[in-house]
């Protein structure tokens, strides 16, 4: 997952969070005899580039009564 994150320009944590919360994230493949998940980089890159970003609300600008 570290290599995948580096290729996509993000963090392992971001990819892990996206995988957990989005059912349509591409499934990993496992080689026979391996316990490590591996992804098709082209498939994940297409998915990552097409995802809809939903920025969070800025909390640094809100007042105490909001």
PDB file of N, CA, C and O in Angstrom:
ATOM      1  N   UNK A   1       0.831  -1.190   0.000  1.00  0.00           N
ATOM      2  CA  UNK A   1       0.000   0.000   0.000  1.00  0.00           C
ATOM      3  C   UNK A   1       0.873   1.251   0.000  1.00  0.00           C
ATOM      4  O   UNK A   1       0.468   2.285  -0.531  1.00  0.00           O
ATOM      5  N   UNK A   2       2.061   1.171   0.586  1.00  0.00           N
ATOM      6  CA  UNK A   2       2.959   2.329   0.586  1.00  0.00           C
ATOM      7  C   UNK A   2       3.355   2.721  -0.833  1.00  0.00           C
ATOM      8  O   UNK A   2       3.391   3.903  -1.175  1.00  0.00           O
ATOM      9  N   UNK A   3       3.650   1.723  -1.646  1.00  0.00           N
ATOM     10  CA  UNK A   3       4.026   2.006  -3.034  1.00  0.00           C
ATOM     11  C   UNK A   3       2.841   2.598  -3.796  1.00  0.00           C
ATOM     12  O   UNK A   3       3.007   3.532  -4.580  1.00  0.00           O
ATOM     13  N   UNK A   4       1.676   2.067  -3.568  1.00  0.00           N
ATOM     14  CA  UNK A   4       0.470   2.585  -4.205  1.00  0.00           C
ATOM     15  C   UNK A   4       0.247   4.044  -3.805  1.00  0.00           C
ATOM     16  O   UNK A   4      -0.056   4.881  -4.655  1.00  0.00           O
ATOM     17  N   UNK A   5       0.393   4.348  -2.531  1.00  0.00           N
ATOM     18  CA  UNK A   5       0.224   5.722  -2.053  1.00  0.00           C
ATOM     19  C   UNK A   5       1.241   6.658  -2.702  1.00  0.00           C
ATOM     20  O   UNK A   5       0.898   7.767  -3.113  1.00  0.00           O
ATOM     21  N   UNK A   6       2.477   6.213  -2.790  1.00  0.00           N
ATOM     22  CA  UNK A   6       3.525   7.037  -3.410  1.00  0.00           C
ATOM     23  C   UNK A   6       3.201   7.306  -4.879  1.00  0.00           C
ATOM     24  O   UNK A   6       3.382   8.425  -5.359  1.00  0.00           O
ATOM     25  N   UNK A   7       2.734   6.307  -5.581  1.00  0.00           N
ATOM     26  CA  UNK A   7       2.378   6.463  -6.998  1.00  0.00           C
ATOM     27  C   UNK A   7       1.225   7.442  -7.190  1.00  0.00           C
ATOM     28  O   UNK A   7       1.176   8.166  -8.184  1.00  0.00           O
ATOM     29  N   UNK A   8       0.295   7.462  -6.231  1.00  0.00           N
ATOM     30  CA  UNK A   8      -0.882   8.332  -6.347  1.00  0.00           C
ATOM     31  C   UNK A   8      -0.666   9.704  -5.716  1.00  0.00           C
ATOM     32  O   UNK A   8      -1.511  10.589  -5.849  1.00  0.00           O
ATOM     33  N   UNK A   9       0.452   9.881  -5.035  1.00  0.00           N
ATOM     34  CA  UNK A   9       0.734  11.172  -4.413  1.00  0.00           C
ATOM     35  C   UNK A   9      -0.098  11.437  -3.178  1.00  0.00           C
ATOM     36  O   UNK A   9      -0.498  12.573  -2.924  1.00  0.00           O
ATOM     37  N   UNK A  10      -0.362  10.389  -2.405  1.00  0.00           N
ATOM     38  CA  UNK A  10      -1.145  10.534  -1.184  1.00  0.00           C
ATOM     39  C   UNK A  10      -0.509   9.688  -0.088  1.00  0.00           C
ATOM     40  O   UNK A  10       0.638   9.260  -0.220  1.00  0.00           O
ATOM     41  N   UNK A  11      -1.237   9.449   0.979  1.00  0.00           N
ATOM     42  CA  UNK A  11      -0.702   8.663   2.087  1.00  0.00           C
ATOM     43  C   UNK A  11      -1.371   7.298   2.157  1.00  0.00           C
ATOM     44  O   UNK A  11      -2.451   7.087   1.606  1.00  0.00           O
ATOM     45  N   UNK A  12      -0.709   6.379   2.844  1.00  0.00           N
ATOM     46  CA  UNK A  12      -1.301   5.059   3.081  1.00  0.00           C
ATOM     47  C   UNK A  12      -2.608   5.200   3.848  1.00  0.00           C
ATOM     48  O   UNK A  12      -3.583   4.500   3.578  1.00  0.00           O
ATOM     49  N   UNK A  13      -2.611   6.119   4.809  1.00  0.00           N
ATOM     50  CA  UNK A  13      -3.792   6.323   5.631  1.00  0.00           C
ATOM     51  C   UNK A  13      -4.981   6.782   4.796  1.00  0.00           C
ATOM     52  O   UNK A  13      -6.110   6.348   5.024  1.00  0.00           O
ATOM     53  N   UNK A  14      -4.724   7.663   3.825  1.00  0.00           N
ATOM     54  CA  UNK A  14      -5.812   8.148   2.959  1.00  0.00           C
ATOM     55  C   UNK A  14      -6.383   7.007   2.120  1.00  0.00           C
ATOM     56  O   UNK A  14      -7.599   6.889   1.969  1.00  0.00           O
ATOM     57  N   UNK A  15      -5.510   6.180   1.583  1.00  0.00           N
ATOM     58  CA  UNK A  15      -5.989   5.055   0.774  1.00  0.00           C
ATOM     59  C   UNK A  15      -6.743   4.062   1.647  1.00  0.00           C
ATOM     60  O   UNK A  15      -7.798   3.564   1.256  1.00  0.00           O
ATOM     61  N   UNK A  16      -6.211   3.777   2.816  1.00  0.00           N
ATOM     62  CA  UNK A  16      -6.887   2.839   3.719  1.00  0.00           C
ATOM     63  C   UNK A  16      -8.278   3.360   4.104  1.00  0.00           C
ATOM     64  O   UNK A  16      -9.249   2.603   4.101  1.00  0.00           O
ATOM     65  N   UNK A  17      -8.367   4.630   4.429  1.00  0.00           N
ATOM     66  CA  UNK A  17      -9.660   5.218   4.787  1.00  0.00           C
ATOM     67  C   UNK A  17     -10.630   5.161   3.606  1.00  0.00           C
ATOM     68  O   UNK A  17     -11.811   4.862   3.782  1.00  0.00           O
ATOM     69  N   UNK A  18     -10.130   5.446   2.412  1.00  0.00           N
ATOM     70  CA  UNK A  18     -10.986   5.417   1.225  1.00  0.00           C
ATOM     71  C   UNK A  18     -11.492   3.995   0.975  1.00  0.00           C
ATOM     72  O   UNK A  18     -12.661   3.793   0.648  1.00  0.00           O
ATOM     73  N   UNK A  19     -10.600   3.010   1.133  1.00  0.00           N
ATOM     74  CA  UNK A  19     -10.982   1.604   0.946  1.00  0.00           C
ATOM     75  C   UNK A  19     -12.090   1.200   1.901  1.00  0.00           C
ATOM     76  O   UNK A  19     -13.033   0.510   1.512  1.00  0.00           O
ATOM     77  N   UNK A  20     -11.976   1.632   3.156  1.00  0.00           N
ATOM     78  CA  UNK A  20     -12.961   1.245   4.171  1.00  0.00           C
ATOM     79  C   UNK A  20     -14.313   1.897   3.958  1.00  0.00           C
ATOM     80  O   UNK A  20     -15.337   1.300   4.290  1.00  0.00           O
ATOM     81  N   UNK A  21     -14.346   3.090   3.422  1.00  0.00           N
ATOM     82  CA  UNK A  21     -15.597   3.843   3.338  1.00  0.00           C
ATOM     83  C   UNK A  21     -16.235   3.846   1.952  1.00  0.00           C
ATOM     84  O   UNK A  21     -17.348   4.348   1.792  1.00  0.00           O
ATOM     85  N   UNK A  22     -15.558   3.298   0.952  1.00  0.00           N
ATOM     86  CA  UNK A  22     -16.097   3.291  -0.409  1.00  0.00           C
ATOM     87  C   UNK A  22     -16.071   1.865  -0.962  1.00  0.00           C
ATOM     88  O   UNK A  22     -15.015   1.313  -1.273  1.00  0.00           O
ATOM     89  N   UNK A  23     -17.260   1.296  -1.073  1.00  0.00           N
ATOM     90  CA  UNK A  23     -17.384  -0.090  -1.531  1.00  0.00           C
ATOM     91  C   UNK A  23     -16.897  -0.303  -2.958  1.00  0.00           C
ATOM     92  O   UNK A  23     -16.593  -1.430  -3.349  1.00  0.00           O
ATOM     93  N   UNK A  24     -16.822   0.772  -3.735  1.00  0.00           N
ATOM     94  CA  UNK A  24     -16.440   0.615  -5.134  1.00  0.00           C
ATOM     95  C   UNK A  24     -14.931   0.720  -5.368  1.00  0.00           C
ATOM     96  O   UNK A  24     -14.489   0.707  -6.517  1.00  0.00           O
ATOM     97  N   UNK A  25     -14.130   0.824  -4.295  1.00  0.00           N
ATOM     98  CA  UNK A  25     -12.674   0.856  -4.442  1.00  0.00           C
ATOM     99  C   UNK A  25     -12.229  -0.476  -5.027  1.00  0.00           C
ATOM    100  O   UNK A  25     -12.728  -1.524  -4.616  1.00  0.00           O
ATOM    101  N   UNK A  26     -11.298  -0.457  -5.982  1.00  0.00           N
ATOM    102  CA  UNK A  26     -10.864  -1.713  -6.618  1.00  0.00           C
ATOM    103  C   UNK A  26     -10.370  -2.744  -5.600  1.00  0.00           C
ATOM    104  O   UNK A  26      -9.696  -2.408  -4.625  1.00  0.00           O
ATOM    105  N   UNK A  27     -10.717  -3.985  -5.849  1.00  0.00           N
ATOM    106  CA  UNK A  27     -10.318  -5.082  -4.973  1.00  0.00           C
ATOM    107  C   UNK A  27      -8.846  -5.430  -5.190  1.00  0.00           C
ATOM    108  O   UNK A  27      -8.355  -5.394  -6.319  1.00  0.00           O
ATOM    109  N   UNK A  28      -8.148  -5.766  -4.111  1.00  0.00           N
ATOM    110  CA  UNK A  28      -6.754  -6.192  -4.266  1.00  0.00           C
ATOM    111  C   UNK A  28      -6.685  -7.624  -4.796  1.00  0.00           C
ATOM    112  O   UNK A  28      -7.655  -8.377  -4.714  1.00  0.00           O
ATOM    113  N   UNK A  29      -5.559  -7.974  -5.322  1.00  0.00           N
ATOM    114  CA  UNK A  29      -5.291  -9.331  -5.787  1.00  0.00           C
ATOM    115  C   UNK A  29      -4.194  -9.906  -4.907  1.00  0.00           C
ATOM    116  O   UNK A  29      -3.339  -9.166  -4.421  1.00  0.00           O
ATOM    117  N   UNK A  30      -4.210 -11.192  -4.700  1.00  0.00           N
ATOM    118  CA  UNK A  30      -3.136 -11.848  -3.956  1.00  0.00           C
ATOM    119  C   UNK A  30      -2.506 -12.910  -4.835  1.00  0.00           C
ATOM    120  O   UNK A  30      -3.188 -13.695  -5.492  1.00  0.00           O
ATOM    121  N   UNK A  31      -1.180 -12.908  -4.825  1.00  0.00           N
ATOM    122  CA  UNK A  31      -0.451 -13.947  -5.535  1.00  0.00           C
ATOM    123  C   UNK A  31      -0.518 -15.228  -4.715  1.00  0.00           C
ATOM    124  O   UNK A  31      -0.538 -15.165  -3.485  1.00  0.00           O
ATOM    125  N   UNK A  32      -0.552 -16.380  -5.360  1.00  0.00           N
ATOM    126  CA  UNK A  32      -0.574 -17.639  -4.607  1.00  0.00           C
ATOM    127  C   UNK A  32       0.603 -17.721  -3.636  1.00  0.00           C
ATOM    128  O   UNK A  32       1.745 -17.465  -4.017  1.00  0.00           O
ATOM    129  N   UNK A  33       0.326 -18.072  -2.401  1.00  0.00           N
ATOM    130  CA  UNK A  33       1.358 -18.202  -1.388  1.00  0.00           C
ATOM    131  C   UNK A  33       1.731 -16.910  -0.697  1.00  0.00           C
ATOM    132  O   UNK A  33       2.589 -16.915   0.186  1.00  0.00           O
ATOM    133  N   UNK A  34       1.106 -15.793  -1.075  1.00  0.00           N
ATOM    134  CA  UNK A  34       1.417 -14.497  -0.485  1.00  0.00           C
ATOM    135  C   UNK A  34       0.283 -14.057   0.435  1.00  0.00           C
ATOM    136  O   UNK A  34      -0.873 -14.434   0.242  1.00  0.00           O
ATOM    137  N   UNK A  35       0.628 -13.261   1.429  1.00  0.00           N
ATOM    138  CA  UNK A  35      -0.394 -12.701   2.317  1.00  0.00           C
ATOM    139  C   UNK A  35      -0.573 -11.208   2.077  1.00  0.00           C
ATOM    140  O   UNK A  35      -1.369 -10.561   2.758  1.00  0.00           O
ATOM    141  N   UNK A  36       0.156 -10.662   1.124  1.00  0.00           N
ATOM    142  CA  UNK A  36       0.081  -9.225   0.843  1.00  0.00           C
ATOM    143  C   UNK A  36      -0.913  -8.924  -0.272  1.00  0.00           C
ATOM    144  O   UNK A  36      -0.948  -9.589  -1.307  1.00  0.00           O
ATOM    145  N   UNK A  37      -1.712  -7.902  -0.020  1.00  0.00           N
ATOM    146  CA  UNK A  37      -2.626  -7.433  -1.058  1.00  0.00           C
ATOM    147  C   UNK A  37      -1.830  -6.656  -2.097  1.00  0.00           C
ATOM    148  O   UNK A  37      -0.896  -5.929  -1.760  1.00  0.00           O
ATOM    149  N   UNK A  38      -2.203  -6.815  -3.349  1.00  0.00           N
ATOM    150  CA  UNK A  38      -1.595  -6.062  -4.435  1.00  0.00           C
ATOM    151  C   UNK A  38      -2.712  -5.544  -5.326  1.00  0.00           C
ATOM    152  O   UNK A  38      -3.703  -6.230  -5.578  1.00  0.00           O
ATOM    153  N   UNK A  39      -2.527  -4.329  -5.793  1.00  0.00           N
ATOM    154  CA  UNK A  39      -3.532  -3.711  -6.646  1.00  0.00           C
ATOM    155  C   UNK A  39      -2.961  -3.478  -8.026  1.00  0.00           C
ATOM    156  O   UNK A  39      -1.754  -3.321  -8.205  1.00  0.00           O
ATOM    157  N   UNK A  40      -3.856  -3.461  -8.997  1.00  0.00           N
ATOM    158  CA  UNK A  40      -3.487  -3.083 -10.352  1.00  0.00           C
ATOM    159  C   UNK A  40      -3.400  -1.560 -10.359  1.00  0.00           C
ATOM    160  O   UNK A  40      -4.415  -0.876 -10.225  1.00  0.00           O
ATOM    161  N   UNK A  41      -2.191  -1.032 -10.513  1.00  0.00           N
ATOM    162  CA  UNK A  41      -1.975   0.410 -10.415  1.00  0.00           C
ATOM    163  C   UNK A  41      -2.823   1.183 -11.415  1.00  0.00           C
ATOM    164  O   UNK A  41      -3.381   2.223 -11.068  1.00  0.00           O
ATOM    165  N   UNK A  42      -2.932   0.701 -12.644  1.00  0.00           N
ATOM    166  CA  UNK A  42      -3.737   1.413 -13.650  1.00  0.00           C
ATOM    167  C   UNK A  42      -5.204   1.470 -13.241  1.00  0.00           C
ATOM    168  O   UNK A  42      -5.858   2.500 -13.405  1.00  0.00           O
ATOM    169  N   UNK A  43      -5.724   0.359 -12.705  1.00  0.00           N
ATOM    170  CA  UNK A  43      -7.121   0.316 -12.272  1.00  0.00           C
ATOM    171  C   UNK A  43      -7.364   1.282 -11.117  1.00  0.00           C
ATOM    172  O   UNK A  43      -8.354   2.013 -11.111  1.00  0.00           O
ATOM    173  N   UNK A  44      -6.459   1.284 -10.141  1.00  0.00           N
ATOM    174  CA  UNK A  44      -6.615   2.174  -8.991  1.00  0.00           C
ATOM    175  C   UNK A  44      -6.432   3.627  -9.414  1.00  0.00           C
ATOM    176  O   UNK A  44      -7.149   4.504  -8.932  1.00  0.00           O
ATOM    177  N   UNK A  45      -5.494   3.890 -10.295  1.00  0.00           N
ATOM    178  CA  UNK A  45      -5.274   5.268 -10.760  1.00  0.00           C
ATOM    179  C   UNK A  45      -6.521   5.801 -11.471  1.00  0.00           C
ATOM    180  O   UNK A  45      -6.915   6.946 -11.245  1.00  0.00           O
ATOM    181  N   UNK A  46      -7.145   4.991 -12.323  1.00  0.00           N
ATOM    182  CA  UNK A  46      -8.389   5.426 -12.991  1.00  0.00           C
ATOM    183  C   UNK A  46      -9.466   5.727 -11.952  1.00  0.00           C
ATOM    184  O   UNK A  46     -10.159   6.740 -12.037  1.00  0.00           O
ATOM    185  N   UNK A  47      -9.596   4.839 -10.977  1.00  0.00           N
ATOM    186  CA  UNK A  47     -10.582   5.046  -9.922  1.00  0.00           C
ATOM    187  C   UNK A  47     -10.267   6.315  -9.127  1.00  0.00           C
ATOM    188  O   UNK A  47     -11.152   7.138  -8.893  1.00  0.00           O
ATOM    189  N   UNK A  48      -9.021   6.471  -8.718  1.00  0.00           N
ATOM    190  CA  UNK A  48      -8.592   7.607  -7.885  1.00  0.00           C
ATOM    191  C   UNK A  48      -8.810   8.930  -8.608  1.00  0.00           C
ATOM    192  O   UNK A  48      -9.258   9.909  -8.011  1.00  0.00           O
ATOM    193  N   UNK A  49      -8.488   8.949  -9.896  1.00  0.00           N
ATOM    194  CA  UNK A  49      -8.653  10.187 -10.669  1.00  0.00           C
ATOM    195  C   UNK A  49     -10.117  10.536 -10.912  1.00  0.00           C
ATOM    196  O   UNK A  49     -10.446  11.708 -11.090  1.00  0.00           O
ATOM    197  N   UNK A  50     -11.002   9.537 -10.922  1.00  0.00           N
ATOM    198  CA  UNK A  50     -12.415   9.769 -11.214  1.00  0.00           C
ATOM    199  C   UNK A  50     -13.259   9.989  -9.956  1.00  0.00           C
ATOM    200  O   UNK A  50     -14.442  10.314 -10.060  1.00  0.00           O
ATOM    201  N   UNK A  51     -12.670   9.818  -8.774  1.00  0.00           N
ATOM    202  CA  UNK A  51     -13.472   9.915  -7.551  1.00  0.00           C
ATOM    203  C   UNK A  51     -13.968  11.346  -7.350  1.00  0.00           C
ATOM    204  O   UNK A  51     -13.337  12.310  -7.786  1.00  0.00           O
ATOM    205  N   UNK A  52     -15.093  11.454  -6.691  1.00  0.00           N
ATOM    206  CA  UNK A  52     -15.677  12.767  -6.409  1.00  0.00           C
ATOM    207  C   UNK A  52     -15.166  13.247  -5.056  1.00  0.00           C
ATOM    208  O   UNK A  52     -15.403  12.605  -4.033  1.00  0.00           O
ATOM    209  N   UNK A  53     -14.480  14.352  -5.057  1.00  0.00           N
ATOM    210  CA  UNK A  53     -13.946  14.896  -3.817  1.00  0.00           C
ATOM    211  C   UNK A  53     -15.018  15.680  -3.085  1.00  0.00           C
ATOM    212  O   UNK A  53     -15.786  16.423  -3.697  1.00  0.00           O
ATOM    213  N   UNK A  54     -15.065  15.511  -1.777  1.00  0.00           N
ATOM    214  CA  UNK A  54     -16.022  16.222  -0.948  1.00  0.00           C
ATOM    215  C   UNK A  54     -15.263  16.875   0.196  1.00  0.00           C
ATOM    216  O   UNK A  54     -15.116  16.285   1.266  1.00  0.00           O
ATOM    217  N   UNK A  55     -14.782  18.090  -0.029  1.00  0.00           N
ATOM    218  CA  UNK A  55     -14.006  18.758   1.006  1.00  0.00           C
ATOM    219  C   UNK A  55     -14.818  18.953   2.277  1.00  0.00           C
ATOM    220  O   UNK A  55     -16.035  19.132   2.232  1.00  0.00           O
ATOM    221  N   UNK A  56     -14.140  18.915   3.389  1.00  0.00           N
ATOM    222  CA  UNK A  56     -14.799  19.143   4.669  1.00  0.00           C
ATOM    223  C   UNK A  56     -15.064  20.621   4.896  1.00  0.00           C
ATOM    224  O   UNK A  56     -14.580  21.473   4.151  1.00  0.00           O
ATOM    225  N   UNK A  57     -15.825  20.910   5.915  1.00  0.00           N
ATOM    226  CA  UNK A  57     -16.150  22.289   6.269  1.00  0.00           C
ATOM    227  C   UNK A  57     -14.976  22.909   7.005  1.00  0.00           C
ATOM    228  O   UNK A  57     -14.366  22.260   7.854  1.00  0.00           O
ATOM    229  N   UNK A  58     -14.654  24.147   6.693  1.00  0.00           N
ATOM    230  CA  UNK A  58     -13.574  24.835   7.380  1.00  0.00           C
ATOM    231  C   UNK A  58     -14.011  25.218   8.778  1.00  0.00           C
ATOM    232  O   UNK A  58     -14.987  25.944   8.967  1.00  0.00           O
ATOM    233  N   UNK A  59     -13.283  24.726   9.740  1.00  0.00           N
ATOM    234  CA  UNK A  59     -13.627  25.034  11.138  1.00  0.00           C
ATOM    235  C   UNK A  59     -12.816  26.197  11.671  1.00  0.00           C
ATOM    236  O   UNK A  59     -13.126  26.732  12.736  1.00  0.00           O
ATOM    237  N   UNK A  60     -11.778  26.596  10.943  1.00  0.00           N
ATOM    238  CA  UNK A  60     -10.945  27.704  11.423  1.00  0.00           C
ATOM    239  C   UNK A  60     -11.627  29.049  11.262  1.00  0.00           C
ATOM    240  O   UNK A  60     -11.170  30.032  11.846  1.00  0.00           O
ATOM    241  N   UNK A  61     -12.709  29.132  10.487  1.00  0.00           N
ATOM    242  CA  UNK A  61     -13.391  30.398  10.251  1.00  0.00           C
ATOM    243  C   UNK A  61     -14.678  30.546  11.059  1.00  0.00           C
ATOM    244  O   UNK A  61     -15.267  31.626  11.097  1.00  0.00           O
ATOM    245  N   UNK A  62     -15.121  29.455  11.711  1.00  0.00           N
ATOM    246  CA  UNK A  62     -16.388  29.551  12.431  1.00  0.00           C
ATOM    247  C   UNK A  62     -16.202  30.216  13.786  1.00  0.00           C
ATOM    248  O   UNK A  62     -15.126  30.179  14.383  1.00  0.00           O
ATOM    249  N   UNK A  63     -17.277  30.820  14.244  1.00  0.00           N
ATOM    250  CA  UNK A  63     -17.260  31.482  15.547  1.00  0.00           C
ATOM    251  C   UNK A  63     -17.685  30.486  16.628  1.00  0.00           C
ATOM    252  O   UNK A  63     -18.146  29.388  16.314  1.00  0.00           O
ATOM    253  N   UNK A  64     -17.534  30.859  17.876  1.00  0.00           N
ATOM    254  CA  UNK A  64     -17.881  29.963  18.989  1.00  0.00           C
ATOM    255  C   UNK A  64     -19.368  29.624  19.033  1.00  0.00           C
ATOM    256  O   UNK A  64     -19.734  28.569  19.553  1.00  0.00           O
ATOM    257  N   UNK A  65     -20.237  30.489  18.501  1.00  0.00           N
ATOM    258  CA  UNK A  65     -21.671  30.231  18.568  1.00  0.00           C
ATOM    259  C   UNK A  65     -22.185  29.445  17.358  1.00  0.00           C
ATOM    260  O   UNK A  65     -23.396  29.270  17.223  1.00  0.00           O
ATOM    261  N   UNK A  66     -21.317  28.975  16.490  1.00  0.00           N
ATOM    262  CA  UNK A  66     -21.762  28.162  15.336  1.00  0.00           C
ATOM    263  C   UNK A  66     -21.756  26.708  15.699  1.00  0.00           C
ATOM    264  O   UNK A  66     -22.096  25.864  14.870  1.00  0.00           O
TER     265      UNK A  66
END
